[in-house]
């Protein structure tokens, strides 16, 4: 006999009730006790699997220019090395003509280099001078760096961009950054505010320092010749679940179709057999808290899905 999550939860509940039989009073099941709420998020991806998998640099000079430079250097069989940063997303797929490639990185050493390091010092509102600069008046590379440092400061190093910093300093590495006002020293010592008001103000400090930079060498691996061959690569590496209506029971299909039409489907444990079956089919049956960013190919269409499990009180 195969036990689903729903069956296990039911058996646990029955065993618990049996163990308390004969007691003077038995509290009602679920009264004030935490319950697990399962939320399935699922949204249509407006692109076929092949197009969705392909990477092309955007037009932003900060990231697009070094990415295009790297691609021109490595396709079809070259190499390109940068120090301290990676200009292309690892494992991305790119197309040139009828050939499809995957981006791969290797570390090829280290090199000591002099780099500009940018830090900010918080300034009280009463000390903000009249000639303070607004962050949105800076060139884009400089403004981005100041915003990252501001986020790091207000979150005490807990922001999502904390991994971009080196001991609370941002290291200028990319070509656009090395051509910015920060690199020239024009902003060193200047006070920058984050809005029209002066509540968030910082003194910018730029210092050059010799640091040991990792050498990241990127190359392109030929993975397919032709669209049909590349489609198989995509389905083998990027699609997490591939289903057809005939793969599901009536109850499972009802649950999934409701999720597709609403963008979300929610149940509180113990789960229905239909929802439990859908989670198993999506390979989410053993998730403890959350998993997101998965891709589903269902009935000829592409979807992005994920599940969240939250404890709630009845």
Secondary structure as GFF3:
##gff-version 3
##sequence-region A 1 314
A	DSSP	alpha_helix	5	19	.	.	.	ID=ss1
A	DSSP	beta_strand	34	44	.	.	.	ID=ss2
A	DSSP	alpha_helix	49	53	.	.	.	ID=ss3
A	DSSP	alpha_helix	64	74	.	.	.	ID=ss4
A	DSSP	beta_strand	80	83	.	.	.	ID=ss5
A	DSSP	beta_strand	93	96	.	.	.	ID=ss6
A	DSSP	beta_strand	99	122	.	.	.	ID=ss7
A	DSSP	three_ten_helix	125	127	.	.	.	ID=ss8
A	DSSP	beta_strand	133	134	.	.	.	ID=ss9
A	DSSP	three_ten_helix	135	137	.	.	.	ID=ss10
A	DSSP	alpha_helix	140	154	.	.	.	ID=ss11
A	DSSP	three_ten_helix	162	164	.	.	.	ID=ss12
A	DSSP	beta_strand	165	166	.	.	.	ID=ss13
A	DSSP	beta_strand	169	171	.	.	.	ID=ss14
A	DSSP	three_ten_helix	177	179	.	.	.	ID=ss15
A	DSSP	alpha_helix	181	184	.	.	.	ID=ss16
A	DSSP	beta_strand	191	193	.	.	.	ID=ss17
A	DSSP	beta_strand	201	225	.	.	.	ID=ss18
A	DSSP	alpha_helix	227	237	.	.	.	ID=ss19
A	DSSP	beta_strand	241	243	.	.	.	ID=ss20
A	DSSP	three_ten_helix	245	247	.	.	.	ID=ss21
A	DSSP	alpha_helix	250	262	.	.	.	ID=ss22
A	DSSP	beta_strand	264	268	.	.	.	ID=ss23
A	DSSP	alpha_helix	273	281	.	.	.	ID=ss24
A	DSSP	beta_strand	290	298	.	.	.	ID=ss25
A	DSSP	beta_strand	301	313	.	.	.	ID=ss26
###
